[in-house]
Each structure stands twice: as structure tokens, then as C-alpha cells.
Amino acid sequence: MNKNIAILGTQWGDEGKGKIVDCLTKDAAYVVRCQGGHNAGHTLVVNGEKIILHLIPSGLLHENVIGVIANGVVISPSALIEEIKMLEKHKIFIKNRLYISNSAPLILKYHIKMDIAREKKLGFHAIGTTGRGIGPAYEDKIARRALRVSDLKDEKRLSERLEKIVDYYNHQLVSFYKQKPVDYKKILKDLLPSIDLIQDMIQDTTHILHTAIKDNKKIVFEGAQGSFLDIDHGTYPYVTSSNTTIGGICSGTGVGPKHLHCIIGITKAYSTRVGNGPFPTELFNNIDEHFSKKGNEFGSTTGRKRRTGWLDAVSLCRAVKLNSVSSLCVTKLDVLDGLKEIKICTSYKDVSTSEKILTVNTINHWKNIKPIYETYPGWNKKTLGIKTFENLPCEAKNYLKRIESITKVPVDIISTGPERSDIIFLNNF
């Protein structure tokens, strides 16, 4: 029996999921994006060439794999077409092997305008969104007014519904946010060419996936963002608008948990975060500069500099529980090369009470948190490009073993560089 694999981020996103999805789908039949939108950015390096994907599942770079953008994803048709054309320039053709859920909500121009207007209005208290319209699109879904991919097949109905929704948004944009209105006729005109290009891709993807399961086909489920950007379990309100934890895979695809045989949690060897919100281990010194420069810590979607810090094992343990993680993958181990010492946050201290705590849930608690660290010796040898665990420096092995002992989950994959081949597998997936 083929094992279906779920791949999830255990931090605040940007853990390097794209490369791991790419590596694990080479012998899969399907790769599935489950939630999020083009606010996600998965960077792949293939033969020295960098390819950044936002909507299209990372595993589609393998010619034998069929891609699915499932119902939990919010889709910008223009961004999707742009991405397909970008891949074609790289001689990667996916039109005949990509399916799009007919139930996926659309992101249109008014969502983007609303997203940007809100962030501007919030000023210093802004969430730090990507400005791609993700939040407003998910709001439409929950409010049951969303236009969905299936609506693209009926131009008359699409036009009627679009006009009503644009009226709803223009009232807010003009009256409250003092912005210019959007023109529904222009939105419709811009949308129509996209329909012709993706028409044949629109399918009942839940049916497709259950047929694949019945036929014992291997499926890789690709999560976007990270566990602590989850709308329910993240550092609220500094979160995204979807469920980035394991439940988002089930609700975002229509595939139940019994069909997920292996859940891989991806964590960097240190921590990063883009945008505002709590970040207990954040650094503001030469180590931050080291992580930023050596790890190229700039958002693949926004280009923003990522905040960096030591590995937060308190949050990592919580992510393991939230997602029922069965295997860990540690990425960017090579970024730690050359550091004299390395730290892991193993608990927090509440400075208002001096109490030692092992979990935090509300935004008010985060304000009083200080990390408590364990310190380990670094290593002088390079881990970059090493392909076997035995060849890693002893200090690097001990660091990885300590992560295992804290989380009680095996480290089964280690990424030692950006290339596809810079990887160590300790388990046959």
C-alpha cells in the first residue's frame, strides 16, 4: 500500500516546505495544495535555477505527477495564469495535469483593494498581510457570498453576482476607507480570458482524490504557511485566514484523516517570521545578520526581510501535538555552520510572575514572555551538501538528537542546502 504524506510547517511559515514536497513527490501520483492562496511562496532550486511557486503545487515540477488545487485554496485567476506562463518559460508544461476544485473561492480586485485599505487604516497595529486579498476572500467564503471557480462556467450568473458583490465592497471602500471604487465591468472583462485558459482544469477534485485513494495511488498533501499562522491555533490576531494545521488538509480537500498515513512537520534549524506578531526568540544582533545573510531570509512572496531567532522548541512541541506529527524534517541546517554556539528555547519565563511556563495561547500572555535557553557548541565543518547522517559533524548530530529528545518525534529528513540533492533521508518514505 502506498503511503499518503501530509507536509506541514511547524513555525510561522517559510520552513522550506516546497523543496521537501518536490523531493517526496518524485514517485507520487498526485500532489495537492490544500489551503491558502498566492500569499504562499515555495522556492525550489533545480539545477541551480530558482523557481518560486505561489499557487501551483511544488511537486508538479516532476512530469509524472498530477497536481490538484483543492477547495480550501482561494484562487486569483490572474495569478494562476501568470504562474502557468512562468513555468512554460522554464519548459515546464502543466495544463494537462493540473485540476482545480470547482468549489474553490476566487480572489478578485476588490479583495486586494480591501486588504490594502484595512492594513493602511490599522497603521502601527497592521497585521502585516501580503496585500494579496487573502483575508477578504476567506471572509466572503464564510459569509456565503463568495464567487467560486464553478461560477466561471456561467457568464450570465457570474456577471449578475459580481455586480452585487462589487456594490457591497464599493460602499465600504468609498464611505469608510475613502478609497476609489472598483468597476465590476472591468473586473469581468479582465476575468473572461482566464476562463478560457482554465476551463478544462475545473473538476470535482474531492472525487478525483477519492478515486486515486481507491486505486492505491500515492498522494502528497502540501500545506502552506505554518502552524502558528493558523486562524484558530496561531498567534492570533497575527495570523493568516485559513487553517494551516492538519485539519485544514481534511476540510480543504474532502479527504478524511484515515487516509493520511504520514504527517511530516517541517522546521528550520532556527526560527523565522515575516510580518508582525509575537516571536519570543527573536534576535537583533550579529546572529540575526548571520541568519539573514547566510539563510537568505527574505520572503519569497513579499521580498520582506524575515525576523530571525533561535529554534523555539516550546512552539515546536505544540505544533507536534496540534498536527499529530509523526516525522520531523529539519531544514537549513547548513545556515548554522560556523557559529560558536547554538541555542534552543526549551521553556518560557513569565516576567510578571517569574513563573516557568511551557505553553502560551493568548496575545496578552505573549507580552510578558522571555525565552529560557539551552546552549550547545557549534561546529566548524561545513554541513552544506552533505548527503549522509554519518558525515555530519558530531555537534550537528547532537543538536538534531536533542530536537528529537525534546519533541519525542524522530528527525527523518535533514536539508543541508537549497538544491534538490542537498538532503538526507533517514526513513524510506
Secondary structure, DSSP 8 states (H G I E B T S, - for coil): ----EEEEESSSS-SSHHHHHHHHTTT-SEEEE-SB-TT--EEEEETTEEEEESSS-GGGGSTT-EEEE-TTB-B-HHHHHHHHHHHHHTT---GGGEEEETT-BB--HHHHHHHHHHHHHHGGG-----SSSHHHHHHHHHTT---BGGGGG-HHHHHHHHHHHHHHHHHHHHHTS------HHHHHHHHHHHHHHHGGGEE-HHHHHHHHHHTT--EEEE--S-GGG-TTTSSTTSS-SS--SHHHHHHHHT--GGG--EEEEEEESSEEE-SSS--TTB--SHHHHHHHHHTT-B-TTT--B-EEESEEHHHHHHHHHHHT--EEEEE-GGGGTT-SEEEEEEEEEETTTTEEES---SHHHHTTEEEEEEEEE--SS--TT---GGGS-HHHHHHHHHHHHHHTS-EEEEE-SSBTT-EEESS--
